[in-house]
Amino acid sequence: MSMLAESGAPTLDSTQFYDQLVADLTARRDELSEAEKSFGGYAPLGREELIEWLQFQCWYEREAAGFVGSWLRDTPESEVFIGLCRQVADEGKHYKLLLSHLKSLGASMDGWQPEPEWMAWVSEFYAAGDDTLERVAAHNITGELGAMNAFEGLLPRIPVATQQMLGKIIPDEKFHVSLGRMAVQRFATTADRQQRVTKRAWDAFELEQKGRLAFERRLREKGVVTEAAPVMFEDKPQWVCQVCGWIYDETVGDPESGIAAGTRFEDIPDDWVCPECLVTKDDFVLLSV
């Protein structure tokens, strides 16, 4: 549905409205405990906990590519349409990066299933909305700001290789937030639109919190959460493909290519290629030591 035919007097200038909405959301997030903000406080993530989070994030990116893509047919606002086209590509790229990173850690998405709260939040709520403004307000404001908040909380608590991988995603998330800001500032110009944006943004926030609690419940049920310092990944050299971002972890190797766990990168045969994009060893650089 186009927003151009609506009428009604605005309650605030649309820029002021956006700034106030984000300030209110930020203030509410600031009221959360450190554990609520970033998956369990300041403790480093153990291997199993990290893999659970990466699997969730991988699923989320795939879902986002699907529901953002589904909006395009019903997005008459050309400038938003163009931005959403880029966003679909971004979500697909993020999915590939996360999938490759999971593989480098000896994990995958095989057999993985989302929690019901995640389906209600991501697959159903984000995919819905009566028009462009409602859809973008929920996901590109509340959702993407929440994602960036979670990433920032996690960065000090995850291995360098995962930090580097997220470093490829965060700039795109900032673009998605800016797209939401542009849409609201351009189109949230009536009282009705501002009310609808506010409701969608706060509904998204509440579903996000339910999703976070479901993640914590999942960890408890699997016995993953550790109260003391968890076992972290060994600090072994890791090499990253400069083309696709796939990471060669010496503790994992590349079993599908006949490279056993523990094989130093320097000892891999010269004819070996990246399992994701098939470039040679020359396109890899040392990530951490």
CYANA upper distance limits for C-alpha pairs under 8 A (distance plus 0.5 A):
  1 MET  CA     74 ASP  CA      7.09
  1 MET  CA     75 THR  CA      8.11
  1 MET  CA     76 PRO  CA      8.21
  1 MET  CA    130 ASP  CA      7.47
  1 MET  CA    131 ASP  CA      5.79
  1 MET  CA    132 THR  CA      8.11
  2 SER  CA     75 THR  CA      8.00
  2 SER  CA     76 PRO  CA      6.59
  2 SER  CA     77 GLU  CA      7.98
  2 SER  CA    131 ASP  CA      7.39
  2 SER  CA    132 THR  CA      8.29
  3 MET  CA    131 ASP  CA      7.76
  3 MET  CA    132 THR  CA      8.37
  3 MET  CA    133 LEU  CA      8.39
  3 MET  CA    187 PHE  CA      7.82
  7 SER  CA    190 THR  CA      7.19
  8 GLY  CA    190 THR  CA      5.61
  8 GLY  CA    191 ALA  CA      6.68
  8 GLY  CA    192 ASP  CA      7.37
  9 ALA  CA    189 THR  CA      8.11
  9 ALA  CA    190 THR  CA      5.52
  9 ALA  CA    191 ALA  CA      6.25
 10 PRO  CA     14 SER  CA      8.39
 10 PRO  CA    189 THR  CA      5.84
 10 PRO  CA    190 THR  CA      4.27
 10 PRO  CA    191 ALA  CA      4.91
 10 PRO  CA    192 ASP  CA      8.32
 10 PRO  CA    194 GLN  CA      8.14
 11 THR  CA    190 THR  CA      7.35
 11 THR  CA    191 ALA  CA      5.77
 11 THR  CA    194 GLN  CA      8.31
 12 LEU  CA     16 GLN  CA      6.81
 12 LEU  CA     17 PHE  CA      6.13
 12 LEU  CA    189 THR  CA      8.39
 12 LEU  CA    191 ALA  CA      8.43
 13 ASP  CA     17 PHE  CA      6.53
 13 ASP  CA    189 THR  CA      7.53
 14 SER  CA     18 TYR  CA      6.66
 14 SER  CA    184 VAL  CA      7.25
 14 SER  CA    185 GLN  CA      5.32
 14 SER  CA    186 ARG  CA      7.67
 14 SER  CA    187 PHE  CA      8.16
 14 SER  CA    188 ALA  CA      6.16
 14 SER  CA    189 THR  CA      6.05
 15 THR  CA     19 ASP  CA      6.74
 15 THR  CA    184 VAL  CA      8.26
 15 THR  CA    185 GLN  CA      5.57
 16 GLN  CA     20 GLN  CA      6.58
 17 PHE  CA     21 LEU  CA      6.62
 17 PHE  CA    185 GLN  CA      8.47
 17 PHE  CA    194 GLN  CA      8.03
 18 TYR  CA     22 VAL  CA      6.71
 18 TYR  CA    181 ARG  CA      7.41
 18 TYR  CA    184 VAL  CA      7.06
 18 TYR  CA    185 GLN  CA      7.13
 19 ASP  CA     23 ALA  CA      6.56
 20 GLN  CA     24 ASP  CA      6.58
 21 LEU  CA     25 LEU  CA      6.74
 21 LEU  CA    198 THR  CA      7.68
 22 VAL  CA     26 THR  CA      6.48
 22 VAL  CA    141 ILE  CA      8.27
 23 ALA  CA     27 ALA  CA      6.56
 24 ASP  CA     28 ARG  CA      6.72
 25 LEU  CA     29 ARG  CA      6.75
 25 LEU  CA    142 THR  CA      8.12
 25 LEU  CA    202 TRP  CA      8.40
 26 THR  CA     30 ASP  CA      6.63
 27 ALA  CA     31 GLU  CA      7.03
 28 ARG  CA     32 LEU  CA      7.59
 29 ARG  CA     37 LYS  CA      7.67
 32 LEU  CA     36 GLU  CA      6.18
 32 LEU  CA     37 LYS  CA      6.65
 33 SER  CA     37 LYS  CA      6.73
 33 SER  CA     41 GLY  CA      8.43
 34 GLU  CA     38 SER  CA      6.76
 34 GLU  CA     40 GLY  CA      7.58
 34 GLU  CA     41 GLY  CA      5.29
 34 GLU  CA     42 TYR  CA      7.89
 35 ALA  CA     39 PHE  CA      6.03
 35 ALA  CA     40 GLY  CA      4.37
 35 ALA  CA     41 GLY  CA      4.31
 35 ALA  CA     42 TYR  CA      8.05
 36 GLU  CA     40 GLY  CA      7.09
 36 GLU  CA     41 GLY  CA      7.83
 36 GLU  CA    212 ARG  CA      8.26
 37 LYS  CA     41 GLY  CA      7.96
 37 LYS  CA    149 ASN  CA      7.89
 37 LYS  CA    150 ALA  CA      7.01
 37 LYS  CA    153 GLY  CA      7.56
 38 SER  CA     42 TYR  CA      8.43
 38 SER  CA    149 ASN  CA      8.19
 38 SER  CA    150 ALA  CA      5.72
 38 SER  CA    151 PHE  CA      8.34
 38 SER  CA    153 GLY  CA      5.42
 38 SER  CA    154 LEU  CA      6.64
 39 PHE  CA    150 ALA  CA      8.22
 39 PHE  CA    154 LEU  CA      8.17
 39 PHE  CA    212 ARG  CA      8.19
 39 PHE  CA    216 GLU  CA      8.06
 42 TYR  CA    153 GLY  CA      8.48
 42 TYR  CA    157 ARG  CA      7.38
 43 ALA  CA    157 ARG  CA      7.08
 43 ALA  CA    229 ALA  CA      7.27
 44 PRO  CA    156 PRO  CA      8.21
 44 PRO  CA    157 ARG  CA      4.73
 44 PRO  CA    158 ILE  CA      6.78
 44 PRO  CA    229 ALA  CA      7.67
 44 PRO  CA    230 PRO  CA      7.44
 44 PRO  CA    232 MET  CA      7.98
 45 LEU  CA     49 GLU  CA      6.41
 45 LEU  CA     50 LEU  CA      6.19
 45 LEU  CA    157 ARG  CA      6.41
 45 LEU  CA    158 ILE  CA      6.56
 45 LEU  CA    230 PRO  CA      7.19
 45 LEU  CA    232 MET  CA      7.48
 46 GLY  CA     50 LEU  CA      6.53
 46 GLY  CA    230 PRO  CA      5.39
 46 GLY  CA    231 VAL  CA      5.69
 46 GLY  CA    232 MET  CA      5.46
 46 GLY  CA    233 PHE  CA      7.94
 47 ARG  CA     51 ILE  CA      6.70
 47 ARG  CA    231 VAL  CA      7.32
 47 ARG  CA    232 MET  CA      6.37
 47 ARG  CA    233 PHE  CA      6.78
 48 GLU  CA     52 GLU  CA      6.70
 48 GLU  CA    224 VAL  CA      6.83
 49 GLU  CA     53 TRP  CA      6.85
 49 GLU  CA    219 LEU  CA      7.67
 49 GLU  CA    224 VAL  CA      6.50
 49 GLU  CA    225 VAL  CA      7.40
 50 LEU  CA     54 LEU  CA      6.65
 50 LEU  CA    158 ILE  CA      8.08
 51 ILE  CA     55 GLN  CA      6.55
 51 ILE  CA    102 LEU  CA      7.59
 51 ILE  CA    107 ALA  CA      7.84
 52 GLU  CA     56 PHE  CA      6.77
 52 GLU  CA    219 LEU  CA      8.43
 53 TRP  CA     57 GLN  CA      6.63
 54 LEU  CA     58 CYS  CA      6.46
 54 LEU  CA     98 LEU  CA      7.21
 54 LEU  CA    102 LEU  CA      7.56
 55 GLN  CA     59 TRP  CA      6.70
 55 GLN  CA     98 LEU  CA      8.40
 55 GLN  CA    102 LEU  CA      8.10
 55 GLN  CA    108 SER  CA      8.14
 55 GLN  CA    109 MET  CA      6.94
 55 GLN  CA    112 TRP  CA      8.24
 56 PHE  CA     60 TYR  CA      6.62
 56 PHE  CA    114 PRO  CA      7.95
 57 GLN  CA     61 GLU  CA      6.69
 57 GLN  CA     98 LEU  CA      8.07
 58 CYS  CA     62 ARG  CA      6.94
 58 CYS  CA     94 HIS  CA      8.12
 58 CYS  CA     95 TYR  CA      5.79
 58 CYS  CA     98 LEU  CA      6.04
 58 CYS  CA     99 LEU  CA      6.97
 59 TRP  CA     63 GLU  CA      6.71
 59 TRP  CA     95 TYR  CA      8.06
 59 TRP  CA    114 PRO  CA      8.39
 60 TYR  CA     64 ALA  CA      6.55
 60 TYR  CA    122 VAL  CA      7.77
 61 GLU  CA     65 ALA  CA      6.74
 61 GLU  CA     91 GLU  CA      5.77
 61 GLU  CA     92 GLY  CA      7.39
 61 GLU  CA     94 HIS  CA      6.87
 61 GLU  CA     95 TYR  CA      5.80
 62 ARG  CA     66 GLY  CA      7.00
 62 ARG  CA     91 GLU  CA      7.21
 62 ARG  CA     92 GLY  CA      7.03
 62 ARG  CA     95 TYR  CA      6.30
 63 GLU  CA     67 PHE  CA      6.75
 63 GLU  CA    122 VAL  CA      7.73
 63 GLU  CA    123 SER  CA      6.96
 64 ALA  CA     68 VAL  CA      6.25
 64 ALA  CA     88 VAL  CA      8.03
 64 ALA  CA     91 GLU  CA      6.83
 64 ALA  CA    122 VAL  CA      8.24
 65 ALA  CA     69 GLY  CA      6.41
 65 ALA  CA     87 GLN  CA      8.24
 65 ALA  CA     88 VAL  CA      5.40
 65 ALA  CA     89 ALA  CA      7.88
 65 ALA  CA     91 GLU  CA      5.63
 65 ALA  CA     92 GLY  CA      6.44
 66 GLY  CA     70 SER  CA      6.72
 66 GLY  CA     88 VAL  CA      8.23
 67 PHE  CA     71 TRP  CA      7.04
 67 PHE  CA    123 SER  CA      7.89
 67 PHE  CA    126 TYR  CA      7.74
 67 PHE  CA    127 ALA  CA      5.51
 68 VAL  CA     72 LEU  CA      7.57
 68 VAL  CA     84 LEU  CA      7.38
 68 VAL  CA     87 GLN  CA      8.08
 68 VAL  CA     88 VAL  CA      6.68
 68 VAL  CA    127 ALA  CA      7.80
 69 GLY  CA     84 LEU  CA      8.15
 69 GLY  CA     85 CYS  CA      7.95
 69 GLY  CA     88 VAL  CA      6.46
 70 SER  CA    127 ALA  CA      8.18
 71 TRP  CA     75 THR  CA      6.78
 71 TRP  CA    127 ALA  CA      8.30
 71 TRP  CA    132 THR  CA      8.07
 72 LEU  CA     81 PHE  CA      6.82
 72 LEU  CA     84 LEU  CA      7.78
 72 LEU  CA     85 CYS  CA      8.12
 74 ASP  CA    131 ASP  CA      8.09
 74 ASP  CA    132 THR  CA      8.04
 75 THR  CA     80 VAL  CA      7.84
 75 THR  CA     81 PHE  CA      6.34
 75 THR  CA    131 ASP  CA      8.15
 75 THR  CA    132 THR  CA      6.41
 76 PRO  CA     81 PHE  CA      7.65
 77 GLU  CA     81 PHE  CA      6.58
 77 GLU  CA    132 THR  CA      8.46
 78 SER  CA     82 ILE  CA      6.72
 79 GLU  CA     83 GLY  CA      6.95
 80 VAL  CA     84 LEU  CA      6.60
 80 VAL  CA    179 LEU  CA      7.69
 80 VAL  CA    183 ALA  CA      7.19
 81 PHE  CA     85 CYS  CA      6.74
 82 ILE  CA     86 ARG  CA      7.20
 83 GLY  CA     87 GLN  CA      6.78
 83 GLY  CA    179 LEU  CA      7.11
 84 LEU  CA     88 VAL  CA      6.68
 85 CYS  CA     89 ALA  CA      7.19
 86 ARG  CA     90 ASP  CA      6.71
 87 GLN  CA     91 GLU  CA      6.66
 87 GLN  CA    172 ASP  CA      8.47
 87 GLN  CA    176 HIS  CA      7.28
 88 VAL  CA     92 GLY  CA      6.86
 89 ALA  CA     93 LYS  CA      6.72
 90 ASP  CA     94 HIS  CA      6.66
 90 ASP  CA    172 ASP  CA      7.18
 91 GLU  CA     95 TYR  CA      6.68
 92 GLY  CA     96 LYS  CA      6.86
 93 LYS  CA     97 LEU  CA      6.76
 94 HIS  CA     98 LEU  CA      6.63
 94 HIS  CA    169 ILE  CA      6.77
 95 TYR  CA     99 LEU  CA      6.51
 96 LYS  CA    100 SER  CA      6.55
 97 LEU  CA    101 HIS  CA      6.60
 97 LEU  CA    165 MET  CA      7.54
 97 LEU  CA    244 CYS  CA      7.96
 97 LEU  CA    245 GLY  CA      6.84
 97 LEU  CA    246 TRP  CA      7.59
 98 LEU  CA    102 LEU  CA      6.60
 98 LEU  CA    165 MET  CA      8.24
 99 LEU  CA    103 LYS  CA      6.77
 99 LEU  CA    108 SER  CA      7.43
 99 LEU  CA    109 MET  CA      8.17
100 SER  CA    104 SER  CA      6.74
100 SER  CA    245 GLY  CA      8.02
100 SER  CA    246 TRP  CA      5.80
100 SER  CA    247 ILE  CA      7.86
100 SER  CA    276 GLU  CA      7.95
101 HIS  CA    105 LEU  CA      6.94
101 HIS  CA    162 THR  CA      8.11
101 HIS  CA    165 MET  CA      8.09
101 HIS  CA    246 TRP  CA      6.68
101 HIS  CA    247 ILE  CA      6.85
102 LEU  CA    106 GLY  CA      6.95
102 LEU  CA    107 ALA  CA      5.49
102 LEU  CA    108 SER  CA      6.12
103 LYS  CA    107 ALA  CA      5.62
103 LYS  CA    108 SER  CA      6.22
104 SER  CA    246 TRP  CA      7.55
104 SER  CA    247 ILE  CA      6.08
104 SER  CA    248 TYR  CA      6.50
104 SER  CA    249 ASP  CA      6.61
104 SER  CA    252 VAL  CA      7.39
104 SER  CA    253 GLY  CA      8.39
104 SER  CA    254 ASP  CA      8.38
105 LEU  CA    249 ASP  CA      7.64
105 LEU  CA    252 VAL  CA      6.99
106 GLY  CA    252 VAL  CA      6.76
114 PRO  CA    118 TRP  CA      6.79
114 PRO  CA    119 MET  CA      7.33
115 GLU  CA    119 MET  CA      7.13
115 GLU  CA    214 ALA  CA      7.38
115 GLU  CA    215 PHE  CA      8.45
116 PRO  CA    120 ALA  CA      6.82
117 GLU  CA    121 TRP  CA      6.61
117 GLU  CA    207 LEU  CA      8.18
117 GLU  CA    210 LYS  CA      7.00
117 GLU  CA    211 GLY  CA      5.95
117 GLU  CA    214 ALA  CA      7.08
118 TRP  CA    122 VAL  CA      6.16
118 TRP  CA    123 SER  CA      7.76
118 TRP  CA    211 GLY  CA      5.96
118 TRP  CA    214 ALA  CA      8.30
119 MET  CA    123 SER  CA      5.31
119 MET  CA    124 GLU  CA      6.71
120 ALA  CA    124 GLU  CA      5.56
120 ALA  CA    125 PHE  CA      6.56
120 ALA  CA    207 LEU  CA      8.34
121 TRP  CA    125 PHE  CA      5.64
121 TRP  CA    126 TYR  CA      7.07
121 TRP  CA    204 ALA  CA      7.81
121 TRP  CA    207 LEU  CA      5.93
121 TRP  CA    208 GLU  CA      7.25
121 TRP  CA    211 GLY  CA      7.56
122 VAL  CA    126 TYR  CA      5.77
122 VAL  CA    127 ALA  CA      7.70
123 SER  CA    127 ALA  CA      6.52
124 GLU  CA    128 ALA  CA      6.82
125 PHE  CA    129 GLY  CA      8.17
125 PHE  CA    204 ALA  CA      8.19
126 TYR  CA    135 ARG  CA      7.11
126 TYR  CA    138 ALA  CA      7.19
126 TYR  CA    139 HIS  CA      6.66
126 TYR  CA    204 ALA  CA      8.40
127 ALA  CA    135 ARG  CA      7.81
128 ALA  CA    135 ARG  CA      7.13
129 GLY  CA    134 GLU  CA      5.76
129 GLY  CA    135 ARG  CA      5.51
130 ASP  CA    134 GLU  CA      6.83
130 ASP  CA    135 ARG  CA      7.91
131 ASP  CA    135 ARG  CA      6.88
132 THR  CA    136 VAL  CA      6.48
133 LEU  CA    137 ALA  CA      6.30
133 LEU  CA    183 ALA  CA      7.13
133 LEU  CA    184 VAL  CA      7.27
133 LEU  CA    187 PHE  CA      7.72
133 LEU  CA    188 ALA  CA      7.96
133 LEU  CA    193 ARG  CA      8.35
133 LEU  CA    197 VAL  CA      7.44
134 GLU  CA    138 ALA  CA      6.81
134 GLU  CA    196 ARG  CA      7.19
134 GLU  CA    197 VAL  CA      6.13
134 GLU  CA    200 ARG  CA      6.82
135 ARG  CA    139 HIS  CA      6.94
136 VAL  CA    140 ASN  CA      5.65
136 VAL  CA    141 ILE  CA      7.55
136 VAL  CA    180 GLY  CA      6.18
136 VAL  CA    183 ALA  CA      7.94
137 ALA  CA    141 ILE  CA      5.77
137 ALA  CA    142 THR  CA      7.50
137 ALA  CA    180 GLY  CA      6.59
137 ALA  CA    184 VAL  CA      7.68
137 ALA  CA    197 VAL  CA      6.33
137 ALA  CA    200 ARG  CA      7.24
137 ALA  CA    201 ALA  CA      6.46
138 ALA  CA    142 THR  CA      6.03
138 ALA  CA    143 GLY  CA      6.87
138 ALA  CA    197 VAL  CA      8.00
138 ALA  CA    200 ARG  CA      5.81
138 ALA  CA    201 ALA  CA      5.17
138 ALA  CA    202 TRP  CA      8.46
138 ALA  CA    203 ASP  CA      8.37
138 ALA  CA    204 ALA  CA      6.21
139 HIS  CA    143 GLY  CA      4.88
139 HIS  CA    144 GLU  CA      6.71
139 HIS  CA    201 ALA  CA      8.44
139 HIS  CA    204 ALA  CA      8.04
140 ASN  CA    144 GLU  CA      5.58
140 ASN  CA    145 LEU  CA      7.88
140 ASN  CA    176 HIS  CA      6.21
140 ASN  CA    177 VAL  CA      5.67
140 ASN  CA    179 LEU  CA      7.56
140 ASN  CA    180 GLY  CA      5.40
141 ILE  CA    145 LEU  CA      6.31
141 ILE  CA    177 VAL  CA      6.21
141 ILE  CA    180 GLY  CA      6.13
141 ILE  CA    181 ARG  CA      7.71
141 ILE  CA    201 ALA  CA      7.65
142 THR  CA    146 GLY  CA      6.47
142 THR  CA    201 ALA  CA      6.11
142 THR  CA    202 TRP  CA      8.15
142 THR  CA    204 ALA  CA      6.88
142 THR  CA    205 PHE  CA      6.76
143 GLY  CA    147 ALA  CA      6.72
143 GLY  CA    204 ALA  CA      7.54
143 GLY  CA    205 PHE  CA      8.09
143 GLY  CA    208 GLU  CA      8.27
144 GLU  CA    148 MET  CA      6.70
144 GLU  CA    173 GLU  CA      6.75
144 GLU  CA    174 LYS  CA      8.36
144 GLU  CA    176 HIS  CA      7.37
144 GLU  CA    177 VAL  CA      6.51
145 LEU  CA    149 ASN  CA      6.65
145 LEU  CA    177 VAL  CA      7.24
146 GLY  CA    150 ALA  CA      6.70
147 ALA  CA    151 PHE  CA      6.65
147 ALA  CA    173 GLU  CA      8.43
148 MET  CA    152 GLU  CA      6.65
148 MET  CA    170 ILE  CA      7.49
148 MET  CA    173 GLU  CA      7.51
148 MET  CA    174 LYS  CA      8.44
149 ASN  CA    153 GLY  CA      6.86
150 ALA  CA    154 LEU  CA      6.68
151 PHE  CA    155 LEU  CA      6.55
151 PHE  CA    166 LEU  CA      8.18
151 PHE  CA    170 ILE  CA      8.49
152 GLU  CA    156 PRO  CA      8.37
153 GLY  CA    157 ARG  CA      8.30
154 LEU  CA    158 ILE  CA      6.90
155 LEU  CA    163 GLN  CA      6.39
158 ILE  CA    162 THR  CA      6.85
158 ILE  CA    163 GLN  CA      7.09
159 PRO  CA    163 GLN  CA      6.85
159 PRO  CA    233 PHE  CA      7.68
160 VAL  CA    164 GLN  CA      6.65
160 VAL  CA    287 LEU  CA      8.25
160 VAL  CA    288 SER  CA      7.21
161 ALA  CA    165 MET  CA      6.84
161 ALA  CA    238 GLN  CA      7.73
161 ALA  CA    247 ILE  CA      8.14
161 ALA  CA    287 LEU  CA      7.18
161 ALA  CA    288 SER  CA      7.62
162 THR  CA    166 LEU  CA      6.69
163 GLN  CA    167 GLY  CA      6.59
164 GLN  CA    168 LYS  CA      7.37
165 MET  CA    169 ILE  CA      7.59
165 MET  CA    245 GLY  CA      7.72
166 LEU  CA    170 ILE  CA      6.66
167 GLY  CA    171 PRO  CA      7.89
168 LYS  CA    172 ASP  CA      8.32
169 ILE  CA    173 GLU  CA      7.03
170 ILE  CA    174 LYS  CA      6.90
171 PRO  CA    175 PHE  CA      7.05
172 ASP  CA    176 HIS  CA      6.86
173 GLU  CA    177 VAL  CA      6.83
174 LYS  CA    178 SER  CA      6.76
175 PHE  CA    179 LEU  CA      6.68
176 HIS  CA    180 GLY  CA      6.92
177 VAL  CA    181 ARG  CA      6.76
178 SER  CA    182 MET  CA      6.61
179 LEU  CA    183 ALA  CA      6.73
180 GLY  CA    184 VAL  CA      6.74
181 ARG  CA    185 GLN  CA      6.52
182 MET  CA    186 ARG  CA      6.38
183 ALA  CA    187 PHE  CA      6.32
183 ALA  CA    188 ALA  CA      8.05
184 VAL  CA    188 ALA  CA      5.40
185 GLN  CA    189 THR  CA      8.11
187 PHE  CA    193 ARG  CA      8.42
188 ALA  CA    193 ARG  CA      5.75
188 ALA  CA    194 GLN  CA      5.98
188 ALA  CA    197 VAL  CA      8.18
189 THR  CA    193 ARG  CA      7.24
189 THR  CA    194 GLN  CA      7.60
190 THR  CA    194 GLN  CA      6.72
191 ALA  CA    195 GLN  CA      6.61
192 ASP  CA    196 ARG  CA      6.73
193 ARG  CA    197 VAL  CA      6.56
194 GLN  CA    198 THR  CA      6.57
195 GLN  CA    199 LYS  CA      6.74
196 ARG  CA    200 ARG  CA      6.68
197 VAL  CA    201 ALA  CA      6.52
198 THR  CA    202 TRP  CA      6.73
199 LYS  CA    203 ASP  CA      6.47
200 ARG  CA    204 ALA  CA      6.56
201 ALA  CA    205 PHE  CA      6.88
202 TRP  CA    206 GLU  CA      6.83
203 ASP  CA    207 LEU  CA      6.82
204 ALA  CA    208 GLU  CA      6.53
205 PHE  CA    209 GLN  CA      6.91
206 GLU  CA    210 LYS  CA      6.97
207 LEU  CA    211 GLY  CA      6.62
208 GLU  CA    212 ARG  CA      6.73
209 GLN  CA    213 LEU  CA      6.77
210 LYS  CA    214 ALA  CA      6.68
211 GLY  CA    215 PHE  CA      6.82
212 ARG  CA    216 GLU  CA      6.94
213 LEU  CA    217 ARG  CA      6.65
214 ALA  CA    218 ARG  CA      6.58
215 PHE  CA    219 LEU  CA      6.88
216 GLU  CA    220 ARG  CA      6.82
217 ARG  CA    221 GLU  CA      6.61
218 ARG  CA    222 LYS  CA      6.72
219 LEU  CA    223 GLY  CA      6.54
219 LEU  CA    224 VAL  CA      5.49
219 LEU  CA    225 VAL  CA      6.16
220 ARG  CA    224 VAL  CA      6.55
220 ARG  CA    225 VAL  CA      6.33
226 THR  CA    230 PRO  CA      6.40
234 GLU  CA    251 THR  CA      8.43
235 ASP  CA    288 SER  CA      8.32
235 ASP  CA    289 VAL  CA      7.12
236 LYS  CA    249 ASP  CA      7.97
236 LYS  CA    250 GLU  CA      7.13
236 LYS  CA    251 THR  CA      7.48
236 LYS  CA    288 SER  CA      7.84
236 LYS  CA    289 VAL  CA      6.31
237 PRO  CA    249 ASP  CA      7.33
237 PRO  CA    250 GLU  CA      6.94
237 PRO  CA    286 LEU  CA      7.66
237 PRO  CA    287 LEU  CA      7.57
237 PRO  CA    288 SER  CA      5.78
237 PRO  CA    289 VAL  CA      4.93
238 GLN  CA    247 ILE  CA      7.10
238 GLN  CA    248 TYR  CA      6.11
238 GLN  CA    249 ASP  CA      5.24
238 GLN  CA    250 GLU  CA      6.88
238 GLN  CA    286 LEU  CA      6.59
238 GLN  CA    287 LEU  CA      5.78
238 GLN  CA    288 SER  CA      5.99
238 GLN  CA    289 VAL  CA      7.52
239 TRP  CA    247 ILE  CA      6.04
239 TRP  CA    248 TYR  CA      5.52
239 TRP  CA    249 ASP  CA      7.20
239 TRP  CA    265 PHE  CA      8.10
239 TRP  CA    284 PHE  CA      6.47
239 TRP  CA    285 VAL  CA      5.90
239 TRP  CA    286 LEU  CA      4.99
239 TRP  CA    287 LEU  CA      5.58
239 TRP  CA    288 SER  CA      7.91
240 VAL  CA    245 GLY  CA      6.27
240 VAL  CA    246 TRP  CA      6.21
240 VAL  CA    247 ILE  CA      4.85
240 VAL  CA    248 TYR  CA      6.71
240 VAL  CA    284 PHE  CA      5.81
240 VAL  CA    285 VAL  CA      6.07
240 VAL  CA    286 LEU  CA      7.01
240 VAL  CA    287 LEU  CA      6.54
241 CYS  CA    245 GLY  CA      5.35
241 CYS  CA    246 TRP  CA      5.77
241 CYS  CA    247 ILE  CA      6.79
241 CYS  CA    274 CYS  CA      7.84
241 CYS  CA    283 ASP  CA      6.40
241 CYS  CA    284 PHE  CA      4.93
241 CYS  CA    285 VAL  CA      7.21
242 GLN  CA    283 ASP  CA      6.31
242 GLN  CA    284 PHE  CA      6.32
242 GLN  CA    285 VAL  CA      7.55
243 VAL  CA    277 CYS  CA      7.97
243 VAL  CA    279 VAL  CA      8.33
243 VAL  CA    283 ASP  CA      7.63
244 CYS  CA    276 GLU  CA      7.66
244 CYS  CA    277 CYS  CA      6.96
246 TRP  CA    274 CYS  CA      8.05
246 TRP  CA    276 GLU  CA      7.32
248 TYR  CA    252 VAL  CA      8.27
248 TYR  CA    253 GLY  CA      7.11
248 TYR  CA    254 ASP  CA      7.98
248 TYR  CA    265 PHE  CA      8.23
249 ASP  CA    253 GLY  CA      6.40
250 GLU  CA    261 ALA  CA      6.74
250 GLU  CA    262 GLY  CA      5.63
250 GLU  CA    263 THR  CA      6.18
250 GLU  CA    264 ARG  CA      6.23
250 GLU  CA    265 PHE  CA      7.27
251 THR  CA    261 ALA  CA      5.75
251 THR  CA    262 GLY  CA      5.40
251 THR  CA    263 THR  CA      8.07
252 VAL  CA    260 ALA  CA      7.89
252 VAL  CA    261 ALA  CA      4.97
252 VAL  CA    262 GLY  CA      7.12
253 GLY  CA    259 ILE  CA      5.95
253 GLY  CA    260 ALA  CA      5.72
253 GLY  CA    261 ALA  CA      4.69
253 GLY  CA    262 GLY  CA      6.79
253 GLY  CA    263 THR  CA      6.63
254 ASP  CA    258 GLY  CA      6.96
254 ASP  CA    259 ILE  CA      5.25
254 ASP  CA    260 ALA  CA      6.86
254 ASP  CA    261 ALA  CA      7.62
255 PRO  CA    259 ILE  CA      5.54
255 PRO  CA    260 ALA  CA      6.02
255 PRO  CA    261 ALA  CA      7.74
257 SER  CA    272 TRP  CA      8.39
257 SER  CA    275 PRO  CA      8.30
259 ILE  CA    263 THR  CA      7.17
259 ILE  CA    268 ILE  CA      7.66
263 THR  CA    267 ASP  CA      7.03
263 THR  CA    268 ILE  CA      7.54
264 ARG  CA    268 ILE  CA      7.32
268 ILE  CA    272 TRP  CA      7.34
270 ASP  CA    280 THR  CA      8.23
270 ASP  CA    281 LYS  CA      7.45
271 ASP  CA    280 THR  CA      7.68
272 TRP  CA    280 THR  CA      6.94
272 TRP  CA    281 LYS  CA      7.44
273 VAL  CA    277 CYS  CA      8.49
273 VAL  CA    278 LEU  CA      5.37
273 VAL  CA    279 VAL  CA      5.81
273 VAL  CA    280 THR  CA      5.09
273 VAL  CA    281 LYS  CA      6.90
274 CYS  CA    278 LEU  CA      5.04
274 CYS  CA    279 VAL  CA      5.89
274 CYS  CA    280 THR  CA      6.81
274 CYS  CA    281 LYS  CA      7.88
279 VAL  CA    283 ASP  CA      7.03
280 THR  CA    284 PHE  CA      8.25
